[in-house]
Amino acid sequence: MLEYRVTATRLDQHGSLARCKAAEITLDTDLQGREDAFNPAELFLASIAACMIKGIERVTPILKFRLQGVEVSIRGFRQDSPPIIARVEYELVVDTNENDRRLEILHVNVMNYGTIYNTVAEAIELEGQIRRKRSEPL
């Protein structure tokens, strides 16, 4: 079983710092918010997006899928009582000339084999679509 480790430290009332391997990320833990860091909900959404992109990196060589880029737009919807992210919607935009069938196969792989994607999908409503950035399929 794989194990992941992150350490987070409060710097002051305006922010914290998370560390993992040789990386650091500033966290928005200020009650007033801050523009130069991700808050916990944004980190959650970013982890889903990163999982999707990493999944694409994993399967494109296997599928011999050609692409020039990927962008994920993701939105989380928070309910107040109890405070939870109740729903996540995404749009996965792939810059490719691959045909619609191959694009859908890529999406199925993202949905079936992403650790974070599957974890979130088990807990809340997670839905989205994939589309091509370029309009002319091969």
N, C-alpha and C positions, 0 to 999 in steps of 0.2 A: 504494500500500500504506500503510495506517495504521501509525503508530508510537506506542508508549506509552512514557513515561519515569517512573521512580520513583527517588528517591535515598533511601538509608537510611544513618543515621549511628549508631554506637554512642555512647550517652550515658555509660554506666558498666556495671559487671558485672550490673546489674539490668534494663537495658532499652536500647532503641534507638528511634529516631524515623524514620519514613518520611514523605517529602514528595512531593507531586504537585500540580501547579497551585497553588492557594491552600490546599490541605488538608494536614493532618498527622494521623498516627495513631501512637500509642505501640505499640511492639512488645514482646512478652514474649520477651526473649532471655536471661533469667535461668535458670541451670541448675536452680534450685529452683522455678521457675515463679512467676507472680504473677497475682493475681486481677483486676487492673485493666487488663489488656491481652490482646490476642489473641496466641497463640503461632503459629509458622509453619503448623502443621496446621490450626488454627482459621481463620487467614487464607485458606488454600486453600479450605476449605469455605465460608467467607463469600463468596469470589469466585464460586463456583458459584451460591450462592443469589442474589447480586446480579445475576449474569448472567440468571438465570431471571426475576427480577422486572423487570429492564430490558427483557427480551424481551417480557414481558407488556405493559409500558407502550408498547412499539413497535407491537404488533399489535392491541391493543384498539380503537384508532380505526379501523383498516382493517377489522376484523371487525365493527365496531359492537357489540362485546361489552361488556355492562354489568356492572360489579363495584363493590363497596364496599371491598374490601380483599383483600390477599394475604399469606399467611404460608408460609414454607418452613422445614420442619424437616429437618435434614440430618445424617447420621452418616457418619463415615469410619472405616474399619477398617484398622489398621496391622499389617503383618507385621514381625517382628523382623530376619530375616536373608534378604536384605538389607533394611534399613529403608525400607519404602515404604508409601504408602497403597495398599492392594490393591483396595479396594472402597469405593464410596460409594453410600449409599441415601438417598432423599429422599421427603418427602411434601409436596406442593404443595396448600395449602388456599386455595380461592378463595371469597370471600364474594360470592355471586351467585345470582340466580334463573334464570340461563340453563339451557337443557335439557342433558341428558347428552351429546348429540351435539356441541353447541357447546363444551361443556367439554372434550371430547376433542380437538376441532379446536384449541383453545387450547394444550393440552398438546403436540400434534404440532408446532405452531409453535415452542414453547419448545425442544423437542428438536432441531428442524431448523435453527434460525437463530441459536442462541446461540454466540458465539465461544468463550467459556470452556467452556460445556457441550460443544460439539463437540470441543474440544481434549482435555478430560478423557476423554470417551467413546472417543476414539481410543486412549488410553493404558491405561485401566483399566476394570473393570466399573463401570458407572454405571447405576443403575436406580431407578425410583421410580414414584409414582402421583400422580394428581391427584384431588382430591375437593372437593365443595362444602361450604362451611360451613353454608349454609342448606339445609334439607331439602326445600323445596317448589319444584320447577322450574316455569317458566312453561308 
